Every structure is written in structure tokens, then in C-alpha cells.
Amino acid sequence: MAIITLTTDFGEKDHFVGATKGAVYSELPNVRIVDISHSVSPFNIPEAAYIIQNAYSSFPKGTIHIIGIDAEINQENKHIAIKLDDHYFICANNGIMSMICSEIAPEKIVEINIHDKIQTSFPVLDVFVKVACHIARGGTLEVIGKTIGEIKPIKNIVPYVNDDKTQIIGRVIYIDNYGNVITNIKRGFFETVQKGRSFEISARNYKFRKIFKKYSDLIDFTIPEDKRHDEGKGLVVFNSGNFLEIAVYKSNSATVGSASSLMGLGLMDTVSVKFIKTP
């Protein structure tokens, strides 16, 4: 039984999610539909890229992923279908797949060309669903598009490194439900530039000189629980996706605050890492 996932910025108020699911079931009544997220910030391509990169590999091989972000077709925003890591992705060619493609080479990319057969003002419903159901039936990508060699990149997806390799300048690409701030600096990239040196991470006026393995490593368990007062303390970790994350222990925007609210960090803000030269 085929699995089709949905990642969109549609939210839950409007009819868009329900209509998309209904269109899929009308063509394939026995398919399984899984919602990854419908709460992506409107038109936020880096945010959607981060979510889909960290979610897709948990699904079985052969899963079909519909990504409905900035999907209106125009001269600069074509539609594509990609086979990558034995998964299929259907989306606009707006950079949304460049985060995954920077680490795993696509097996095939096609530019979808069935639009002359479909009148639509809702491409996720009318085009992406048709393509997804075609693939779910065992159809090939060549039938619905022409092969292309590359996709559009996302700007600022790769952190900047200065010439003498003493500094990385990254950006905030995602803020999670807890207000934790995720940057575009991945562990492998960080360690390649670091080469064992000490470092200082700066985010606005906050500085960190240690990266914890997990959030609770911040706690000194030798201190009695009622005297610790650890909630609200800032820390840095590499998260489950191996992205550098600035967090607040047990963050809660209504009480102790979060990394985003306490440090004033928003999407695309700068986070820098300065490496200290060894003597």
C-alpha cells in the first residue's frame, strides 16, 4: 500500500488540506496519507526544507512526499518531481529540495509538464496529487515530465567560513515548537572547520563555549532538585538532525521563555562561531 505524505503551509483553518486528501482518496481509496506538517510559516522555504529533510527518512522506501510551499507555477517557479534515496518528492523548483540534495544526489529529476492537460489555480490539489497518484500506481517520472540536471538552490543554505578558517557565520533556519533556534551549521561542517580547537558561539549578546550532547547534560545532579533552578538556562546542542541548536532548558514561552524570545533570535538572524587558535 502506497504512502503519501503532505507538508504544507496551509494551516488547519481552511479547506486546502481536506480537499487535497479528498482528491488523493478519490483516485486511490486504499492509499495511506500522513501529515508531516501544515504549520510551516507561509512561503518559508528554508523552514519547509528543514522539516522535510528531518522527517522523510523515517518513512519506508518508496514513500511519495507532496510539498505544498510556494507552489504557484510561473516562469521562475516550475514544478518538479525527484527520486532521491528511493523516495519521491513533488514540489516547486524553488530551492526547497536543495538542503537534501546537498547531501544526497538525486537519482532522477523531472520538470513536470502535464499542466496543459489540467486547468488549475490550486496546483497542489490538481497537479501534485495527479503526479503522486501516478507514481503510487507504479508510473515512471518520464511520463509526467522532462529530465533536468539540477534544481534551484536556497540562498544562504551553506554557512560562510572566512579565509583563515577562524570563523563560521551561520543563520537561523528554523524555530521549533519550544522556541529552540536551529541554525544551518551541521555537525560535520562544524567539526571539519574546528579541527579540535576551542570555540565561542555568539548569538546577539549571548556567548557559549560548550556544546552539550543532550539538554539534561546542563544539570548538575549533585545539587538537590529544589535548589538547581535550571529551567530557563541557555545551552547549545547538536540536535537529532545534527544541526547546531541554541536552546533553553525546559523552555516555555509563557513562563521561563525560550531561546528565540529571550535572545531575540528570529529566522535568518546571524549566529557565529569563532575558533581560538592553538598556541
Sequence and secondary structure as in RCSB ss.txt:
>XXXX:A:sequence
MAIITLTTDFGEKDHFVGATKGAVYSELPNVRIVDISHSVSPFNIPEAAYIIQNAYSSFPKGTIHIIGIDAEINQ
ENKHIAIKLDDHYFICANNGIMSMICSEIAPEKIVEINIHDKIQTSFPVLDVFVKVACHIARGGTLEVIGKTIGE
IKPIKNIVPYVNDDKTQIIGRVIYIDNYGNVITNIKRGFFETVQKGRSFEISARNYKFRKIFKKYSDLIDFTIPE
DKRHDEGKGLVVFNSGNFLEIAVYKSNSATVGSASSLMGLGLMDTVSVKFIKTP
>XXXX:A:secstr
  EEEEEES TTTSSHHHHHHHHHHHH TT EEEEEES   TT HHHHHHHHHHHGGGS TT EEEEESS   BT
TB EEEEEETTEEEEEESSSTTHHHHTTS  SEEEEE  GGG   S HIIIIIHHHHHHHHTT  GGGTEEE S 
    TT S EE TTS EEEEEEEEE TT  EEEEEEHHHHHHHHTT  EEEEETTEEE   BSSGGGG  TTS G
GGT  TT EEEEE TTSEEEEEETT BTTTTB HHHHHT  TT EEEEEE    
